[in-house]
Amino acid sequence: MPSRVILLTGAAGGIGTVMAEALLAAGHAVAAIDRDAAGLGKLAAIPGATERLHPIVADLASEAGCLQAVAAARTRFDAIDAVINNAGVGMSSVRPDAEAHHPTIEELSAEQYDRFLAIFVRAPATLTRATLPGMKARGFGRIVNNTTSYLTMLRVMPYGAAKAALEAMSAVWASELAASRITVNVLVPGGPTDTPMISDRSGWPREKMLRPQIMGPPVAWLMSEEADGFTGRRITAARWDTKLAPAAAAERASRAIGWPELGADAVWLQG
């Protein structure tokens, strides 16, 4: 399998670390982006990191931070073949028990909405826009967005609304790029995952949460040549069966991005 250069955001987090490990194990180079410098430093212990992982400290909440990260990745690796939009901000940033006791519309501030939307909507759009011309020129590209389960989209604000926006953008991008070798897919764990993003005050027992390691096999496969033509799909990593061939596992664990079944509800330009 050819080695690719992959821009991975949120690389120092629990899921990001798993993805970095899987991508390096598959022989790829990783531009690992996070605002947590200490967390990025720990990635140096991953096999292959010394030669093929480049840590980039950047705050993706601003357009300048996004463009700085892309520039740093290009300086180290030149071409960027894939973008994995995994960076996130958790509900515990609103308050530690926000998962268990959801903030109300009266409680949430404009600044809190702005931060969630900046990380989950503007940053993926900015990073994708900045790297897409190079992918088009080389005739290959991968865009993978980590959204969330539908239950969460409908359960908690502003996290759910921002992730729903990224889900909708993913569907639009997949359609826009359908005629190219640039694929756009969503990859989610499928439920609460045992990472530091979920506070100990969430009220959820950690032993019942999903393990972040489930994200490794599907993200590695999505970068492969075998995944050419697999686009516009949402993979639920918890449903990925490692006993199957990867293409069969992907088919079984995926469905269309977004909510295409709701399209029939529209009344569209009827005379």
Secondary structure by P-SEA (a helix, b strand, c coil): cbbbbbbccccccaaaaaaaaaaaaabbbbbcccccaaaaaaccccccccccbbbbbcccccaaaaaaaaaaaaaacccccbbbcccccccccccccccccccccccccaaaaaaaaaaccaaaaaaaaacaaaaaaaccbbbbbbcccaaaaacccaaaaaaaaaaaaaaaaaaaacccccccccccccccccccccccccccccccccccccccaaaaaaacccccccccbbbccccccccccaaaaaaaacccccccccccccccccc
